[in-house]
Amino acid sequence: MAHALLDNLDSGATIDRHLADQLIIFAALALGASEFRIPQATDHVYTHIWLVETLLGAAARVEGKCLRIQEIGYEPPP
């Protein structure tokens, strides 16, 4: 566990591998594009990218250690 923490800290990532997949849905719904540095892309990251692209129509991709999400700008009905 300590080695995983040190790997995350040494990677220069802004979020860890476990938080990355959880933020994708919120970033896809938000206004404005989001970009995060992640230590590595996990299977969960790719699954959540598929979900937001398929279900919401948002664009998301991993380029190296950078996760980019182009939002849909969801606004709840009044």
Number of C-alpha atoms within 10 A of each C-alpha: 6 7 8 11 11 10 14 18 14 10 16 13 17 16 16 20 19 15 12 21 21 13 16 25 18 15 22 26 19 17 14 13 16 17 17 18 21 24 22 19 19 13 10 14 22 15 12 18 23 17 16 22 18 11 8 15 14 20 17 24 16 18 10 11 15 17 21 20 27 20 23 18 14 12 9 5 4 3
